[in-house]
Amino acid sequence: MSNQQWQGPQQGLPQQGAAGWQGPPPQQPYGAPSRKSNRLPLIIAAVLVAVALIGVGAWFLTRPGDPPPTADPSTPSTSKAADPTATPTVEKRRVAFDDLPPEVDGWRVKPAGTGAYYITDGREDPYGADAQINVTGADDDITVDTATTGLAGPIESPGRRVVCVPEDIVGNVSCFIQTSTFTLIVASATQEDGISLEEVQAIADAIAAKYP
């Protein structure tokens, strides 16, 4: 052995082993705590996200319902008003014998051409024939107002469906009857037959009552 003393492995130098060379283990400063991965920022961020999600969910659950949409008054309505229903036109006809009341206050109806007349027992004209109340229909659908224009002393029924005059344009006692079925009906009697306006009006009112 040489004069130099053998020295063992020096502290701090790398060691050669069977597994190969390994560096020295890392050294911590004296008194320092062991280092761990710092996850605190991640935890705080996760908590904030959770709180935000809970708040949004609570807002959706508790908010009031949306108000119904209101129409803008300045916007014209798109709905179309219903067209008015047209009143059907009823074609009127002239009154006939079969349309008249058979008897009114003892006056009985008789057919005569396109019209009819009423007679009663014990009433005669100046020539010895039956006194008559004639009933006929106008050719055109004129109104009561048109027929009685300018005639004096009219006597009107409610609604002017019957208007009687003591003297018409030819001098007869006449009543004019307006119905929804016939053209203007005229009941009349000559003054020489001695038939009163009240008797003619009774027949006119009976016809009007039968045909509103």
C-alpha positions in Angstrom: 0.0 0.0 0.0 1.2 3.4 -0.9 2.1 6.0 1.6 -1.3 7.8 0.9 -4.0 6.7 3.2 -7.0 5.4 1.6 -10.0 7.7 1.9 -13.6 6.6 1.7 -16.0 8.3 -0.5 -16.2 12.0 0.0 -19.4 13.5 1.2 -21.3 15.3 -1.5 -19.7 13.5 -4.5 -21.7 11.3 -6.7 -22.0 7.7 -6.0 -21.6 4.9 -8.5 -24.0 2.0 -7.9 -25.3 -1.0 -9.6 -28.4 0.8 -10.8 -26.3 3.5 -12.4 -25.4 6.9 -11.3 -28.0 8.9 -9.3 -27.8 12.5 -8.3 -28.2 13.6 -4.7 -31.7 14.0 -3.3 -33.0 17.6 -3.3 -32.4 19.4 -0.1 -35.0 21.6 1.7 -33.9 24.7 3.5 -33.8 24.1 7.2 -37.1 24.8 8.9 -39.1 25.3 5.6 -42.4 23.5 5.2 -42.8 20.9 2.6 -44.1 22.3 -0.7 -47.5 21.2 -1.9 -49.4 22.2 -5.1 -51.4 25.3 -4.4 -55.1 24.6 -5.4 -56.7 27.5 -3.5 -57.3 29.7 -6.6 -59.0 26.8 -8.4 -61.3 26.1 -5.4 -62.3 29.8 -5.1 -63.1 30.0 -8.9 -65.2 26.9 -8.6 -67.2 28.3 -5.7 -67.8 31.6 -7.5 -69.1 29.7 -10.6 -71.4 27.6 -8.5 -72.8 30.7 -6.7 -73.4 32.4 -10.0 -75.3 29.4 -11.4 -77.4 29.1 -8.3 -78.3 32.8 -8.5 -79.3 32.6 -12.2 -81.5 29.5 -11.6 -83.2 31.2 -8.6 -83.9 34.3 -10.8 -85.5 32.2 -13.5 -87.7 30.4 -10.9 -88.9 33.5 -9.0 -89.3 36.1 -11.7 -92.9 37.1 -12.6 -94.4 35.9 -15.8 -94.1 38.0 -18.9 -97.1 40.4 -19.4 -99.3 39.6 -22.3 -98.5 41.5 -25.5 -100.6 44.6 -25.9 -101.9 45.8 -29.2 -100.3 49.0 -30.6 -103.2 51.5 -30.9 -101.4 53.1 -33.8 -101.4 49.8 -35.7 -104.6 49.2 -37.7 -106.5 46.1 -36.9 -106.1 43.3 -39.3 -109.6 41.9 -38.4 -112.2 42.6 -40.9 -115.6 43.8 -39.8 -118.4 41.4 -40.7 -120.4 42.5 -43.6 -123.9 43.5 -42.7 -126.5 40.9 -43.5 -128.6 42.0 -46.4 -132.3 42.2 -45.6 -134.1 39.9 -48.0 -136.5 41.6 -50.4 -140.0 40.3 -50.1 -142.1 40.8 -53.2 -145.6 42.0 -52.2 -148.8 41.1 -54.1 -152.2 42.4 -54.4 -154.7 41.3 -51.8 -157.4 38.8 -52.9 -160.7 37.6 -51.7 -159.3 34.6 -49.9 -156.9 36.8 -47.9 -159.6 38.8 -46.2 -161.4 38.1 -42.9 -164.7 36.4 -43.7 -166.8 38.5 -41.4 -166.2 41.7 -39.4 -169.0 43.1 -37.1 -171.7 41.5 -39.2 -170.2 42.6 -42.5 -169.6 39.5 -44.8 -167.0 39.4 -47.5 -167.9 38.6 -51.1 -165.6 38.2 -54.1 -165.5 40.8 -56.8 -163.1 40.7 -59.8 -159.5 41.2 -58.5 -160.8 42.4 -55.1 -163.7 41.9 -52.7 -166.4 43.8 -50.9 -168.3 43.5 -47.6 -172.1 43.7 -47.2 -174.4 43.4 -44.3 -178.1 42.8 -43.8 -180.5 45.7 -43.9 -178.2 48.2 -45.5 -178.9 49.4 -49.0 -177.6 52.1 -51.3 -180.0 54.7 -52.7 -180.8 52.4 -55.7 -182.0 49.5 -53.5 -178.8 47.4 -53.9 -176.6 46.2 -51.0 -174.5 49.0 -49.5 -170.9 47.9 -49.9 -167.5 48.5 -48.4 -165.0 47.7 -51.2 -161.5 46.3 -50.6 -158.9 46.4 -53.3 -155.1 46.3 -53.6 -152.9 49.0 -55.2 -151.1 48.1 -58.4 -147.8 49.5 -57.0 -146.4 49.3 -53.5 -147.0 52.8 -52.5 -146.9 53.8 -48.8 -149.7 55.1 -46.5 -147.9 58.4 -46.3 -147.9 58.8 -50.1 -151.6 57.8 -50.4 -152.8 60.2 -47.7 -150.6 63.2 -48.6 -152.8 66.3 -48.7 -156.0 64.6 -47.3 -157.7 66.3 -44.5 -158.7 64.9 -41.1 -156.7 61.6 -41.1 -157.3 59.2 -38.2 -154.2 57.0 -37.6 -153.7 53.7 -35.9 -150.6 53.1 -33.8 -147.6 52.8 -36.1 -149.5 54.4 -39.0 -150.4 51.0 -40.4 -154.0 52.1 -40.9 -154.9 55.7 -41.8 -158.5 56.6 -42.5 -159.9 59.8 -44.0 -163.5 61.0 -44.2 -163.0 61.9 -47.8 -160.3 60.8 -50.3 -159.5 62.3 -53.7 -162.7 61.0 -55.3 -164.9 61.8 -52.3 -165.1 58.3 -50.7 -164.8 57.4 -47.0 -161.5 55.4 -47.1 -158.9 53.6 -45.0 -155.4 52.8 -46.2 -153.8 49.6 -44.8 -150.0 48.9 -44.9 -148.8 45.3 -44.4 -145.7 43.3 -45.0 -147.5 40.9 -47.3 -149.5 42.9 -49.7 -149.3 46.2 -51.7 -151.3 49.0 -50.2 -154.8 47.9 -49.3 -157.7 50.4 -49.7 -161.1 49.9 -48.0 -163.6 52.5 -49.1 -167.3 53.3 -49.3 -169.2 55.9 -51.2 -170.8 58.6 -49.0 -174.2 58.2 -50.7 -174.4 54.6 -49.2 -174.5 56.2 -45.7 -171.6 54.1 -44.4 -169.7 55.7 -41.6 -165.9 56.1 -41.3 -166.0 53.9 -38.1 -167.5 51.0 -40.0 -164.9 51.2 -42.7 -162.1 51.5 -40.1 -163.3 48.4 -38.3 -162.8 46.3 -41.4 -159.4 48.0 -42.1 -158.2 47.2 -38.5 -159.3 43.6 -38.9 -157.3 43.2 -42.1 -154.2 44.8 -40.5 -154.5 42.6 -37.4 -154.5 39.5 -39.6 -151.3 40.6 -41.5 -148.8 42.4 -39.3 
